[in-house]
């Protein structure tokens, strides 16, 4: 009987994989030559793209075919991706996480950076040191490899640091002055926050409280063994409903979806002496997940949210088929001239499964960030 169950489970996994491939391919099969069409044939969340100069692009993400760890894909053109298999395993020599905890250890949102001939993966997972037995006990770790395809081994037998609350979605900025800054999201878990939105939801009889996640930044030690100074609060959901950002950042609450407001999935970069920080808001598993950005003159802020937010969101109200757009990274075309937003989303054909999109983005002469998406129609291939 056990053998039969295992056989059936294997057939189920194979069927799921075939369905995924088919659903992703539905929108690419008819694309004309020299074009591509979203979504790409990669099915996971929180995509991060690393471009190794003189080599290829490598993409990492949450879930997919990896189990208790992370997988990777490689590409020469940002469109056609090869599965490189699993590159990080929780069971590595220095592993500090708990793969038996909720969400199979919650191995989420890996990002890989090349520094001095090595490749460093920052990621979040459940920490095995959990005396309070918290359901969400996430911390940030860093693993190292000689190649972008791993194997990645944890640099230390512990998280990078312990702020005293659960954290996810690590992003690192290497500034021109040689310093490195770590950005992360403090989770909503056990973090109820007073706001006019929370008061309004309580009066409706919907939620007794509204929990929030906030984005922080802190300087990293050069060897990634810890942080320098105290974390600085950079972004949070609006307190007042009159705030121009409140409407789009509160949709998960105002649609009665869930009693949480998120500010997560941050990605920071510098352009023309301005620091840009893109971030995602709303329930990551829902249709309202969307992306905004903020700007600052220093890596630790203060950051000001942009007037044209959100810059990426669902398009079903406009006749499209895309929802749940979020947790992006940025990269450039092979010739280095075109900027791309890499993100996950859902379509009417892929259902709840997260699939990867890439769309062009730009910074205008006035410093305004614009994402030209989400798209599901044929686009020119990234410039070579």
N, C-alpha and C positions, 0 to 999 in steps of 0.2 A: 504493500500500500504506500509506504514512504517513497519507494522508487517511482511509483506512478505519479504521486504528488509532485516530486521533483521534476519529472518529465513534463507534466502539465505546466509547472511554473516556468520551465525553460521555454516551452512553446509560447507561453504568454509573453515572456520578455522579448522573444524573437518577433512576435506579431506586433508588439508595441514599437519596436525599433523600425519595422517595415512601415508601419503607419506614420511614424514620425518622418521618415525619409520621404514618403509619398506626399504628406501634407506640406512639407517644406518645398518639395519640388514642384508642386502644383502651380506656383506663381513664377517659376523660373524656366519651365519647359519651353515656353513660347517666346522667350526673350530673343530679340534680333541679335545678329553678330555684333561684337564690340560693345555689348551692353550687359548689364546685370539687372536682377530684379529681386526685391525683398519679398519675404524673408530669405536669408541665406540658409544653406543646408546644414546648419548647426543648431542643435536644440539644447540650450542650457540658459541659465540666468547670469546676470551681473558680468557681462563680457568685458575683459580687459585685454587690450592689444599692445604687445611689445614689438617694436621694429628694431631688429638687429641689423645695423648698417652693413652692407656688403653680403647680407645673407637673406633672411626671410622675415615675415611677420609671424608672431606666435600669439595665439589667443587662449586665454584661461577663463574659467567661469565656474559657477555653482551648479552642481548636479551633473546632468548628462549621463554619460556611461561610467563615470567614476564612482567608486564606493569607498566611503570613509577616507576621502582625500580629494585630489583634483586631477583633471585631465587637461590635455593641451591639444591644440590644432596648429598646423602650419600652413602658410600660404605665400605665394610670390606676388599676388596681385590684390589681396584683400577680399577677393570674391570666391575663389575656389580653394576650399580648405581640406587638408588631410588630417585625419585623426591620428595623433601621435601616441595615443593610449594614456594610461594613468602615469603621472609624473611625480606625485606626492602621495605618500601613504602615512596614515596616522600612526602606524605601527613602527615607524622608523626609529633608529637607535635613540634619538633624543626626544621622542614624542612626549608631549606634556598634556595632551588633550584626553578627553573621555569619550571614546567612540561608542560607548553604551548609553550615553545620556540622550536626552530628547533630541529629535530630528537627526538621529544617528550620529550625534556628535556635532551637528551644525557646522559643517565645513563649508564656509560661505566666502564669497567675494575675494578670490585671490588676485593679487597684482604682483607682477614680476618686473624687476629693475636690473639693468646691467651696470655694475660698478666694478672698475679695476679688474676686468677679466672674469668676474664671478657674476652669478645671477641670484638675486635675492627675491624670495617670495614672501610677501606680507599677506596674512590671512587671518580670519577669525574662526574660533571653534569653542566648544564647551571645555572649560578648565576642570581637570580632575580634582583639584583642591576646592571643595565645596562644602564646608562645614555647616552652612545654613541650609543646605539642600535646595538651593534656588533652582527653579526650572530653567531660567535663563541665566547661565553663569558664563557668558561669553567673554573671551579675552582675545588679544591680538598677539600672534606669533610671527616669527620670521625664520625661514628655512633657506638654505644655500645649496647651489649646484654649480657644476663646471659647465653645464650646457643648458640651454633654455628648455630642453626636453627632459631635464632631470638626470638621475633621481635627486629630488630635493630632500635634504636632511635638516632637521631643526637645528638652528645655530646654537640655541641654549635649551636646557631642559625645563624651560619655564616660559611664560609669556614675556613680551617685551617689558611690560610694566603692569601694575595693578592699581587702577584709579579708585577702586572701591565700589564700582558699579559695573554692570555688563556693557561691553563695547563691541562694535562690529564695524565692518566696511573701512578697513585701513586704506589710506591713500598717502603717498609720500611725494613731497616736492623737494627737489634738489635745487637750491637757489644759486644765483650767480656768485654769491660770496662764499660758497663752499659749505654752507650750513644746510642741514636737512630738516624738514618739518613733517611731522606725522599728523594727519587729519583722521578723525574717526567720529562715529556716531554713538553717543550714549543712548542705550536702548530705552524704549518706553516702559519696560518692566519695572514695576514699583516706583514709577515716577509721575504721579498725578500732579497736574499743574493748573493753577487757577487762571482763568481767562474768560473773556466775555462769551466765547464759543462754548466753553465748558458750562458756564452759567445758563446759557440758552438751551443747551442739550438737556440739562437737568430739569429746567422748567417744562420742557416738552414731555418729561417723564421717560426719556430714552436711556440716559446714562447718568449714574450717580457721580461719576468723575471721568475726566479725560486725561489719559496718560500721553506723554510726549517724548520724542527722541530729539536730541540736540546735537549739533556738530561742534566739536572742539578741535583745537590745534595746539601742538606743543613741539618744541625743538627736540630732535633726536640726537642721541650720542653718536659720534662718528662710527663706532663699531656696532651700533644698533642694540647695545646691551641694556638700554634704558632711555629715559628722557631727561632733559635739562629744564629745570624750572617747573612751574605748575601749568596745567592745561588752561587754555583760554577759551571761553565760550565765544563762538563765532557766528552761529546761525541757530535760530529757533523759530517755531511757528509764531504768527502774530498774536499779541495779547488782545487787541481790540478788533472788533468786527468791522470797524470803519477803515482799518488798514487795507490798502489796495491789494495786498498779497493774501488776505484772509480768505477770500472766497475760494480761490483755487487750491490753497493749502489745507482747507478744512473739509473738502468734499467727502472724505471718508466718514466724518462725523455728521455733517449736515444731510447726507443721504441715508443716515442711520445704518451705515455699513458696519462700523466698529467704533469703540470708544478710545481711539488712539489717533494722534496726529504725528506724522513722521517728518523728520528732516534727516536724510541719510544719503548714502551712496555718493559722497562728495568726491569731486575730482578737481584738483587745482593746477593751474598753469599760469605762466607769465607771458604777457605780450605787450610790447611798447610801454614798458614801465608800469603796467597795470597787472594786478593779480586777479585772475578770474577764478571763481569757484562755482562749478555746476553742482546741483544737488537734486535729489528726488524727494517728492512729498506724496502723502496719501498711502493707503494700504497697498503693499507690494504685491499682494495676491489678487487685487481687484482691478476694475476697469479704469479707475481714476488716477492710477499711478502716473505721474507726470514730472517733468524736469524744468527747473528754473536755474537762475544763476545770480551771483552777487559779485561785486568788485571791491578792491581795496588797493591801497598804496604800499602796504607792507604785508608779509606773509601771515602775520597773526592779526590782521585787521586794524581798525574796524571794517567789516564788510557791509556794503549797502546793497540790498536786493534791487534788481533791475525792474524798470517800469514796464518792460515788454514781456515779463513772465506771465504764464509759462511759455517756454520756447519749444517744448516738445510735449504733446499730449495726444489722446485718442482722437480719431477722426470720424467716428461712426455717425456723429451728428451732421457731418458734412457729406454723408454718402459713402464713406470709406468703410474699411473692415478691420481697422487696427485699434486695439485698446491696450491698457496696461503698459505704456511705454515708460521705461525708466532705467535707473542705475547704469549710467553710461560711462564710457571712457572716450578719449580722443586720440586720433592718430593722423598721419599724413600720407598722401598718395606716394607711390614709388619715386616720383620726381620731386617730392617735397613741397610742391606748390599748392596742393589742395588739402584742406582740413576736413576730417570726417568725424562724425559723431557715431560711435559704436554703442548700441544699446539693445536691450531685450524688449520684446512686446508679445502680444497675442493677436491672432486673427480669427475670423469666423471659422476658418477651416482647421486651425491648429488647436482651437478650444482653449483650455486652461494651460496648455503647455507653453513654456516660454521659448521663443525662438529669436535668433539674432538678426538685427537689422544694421545696415550702415547707410548713413545719409550725409550728404555734404553739409558743412557748416562754415560760417565765416564770421569775421569781426569787421564791421564796417569802419569807414574812415572816422566816424564819430565814437567808435569804441563799443558799438552795440553788437551783441552776440546773436546770431540768427542760425537756427537749425532748419534746413530745407527738408522737413519730413514731418510725420512718417510717410514714406512712399511705398507703393506696391506696383508701380508702373516701371517700364524699362528706363534705365538710366545709363549714361555713358560710363564705361569702365574707368576706374581711377587712373589719372594721367600717369604715363610712364615716361 
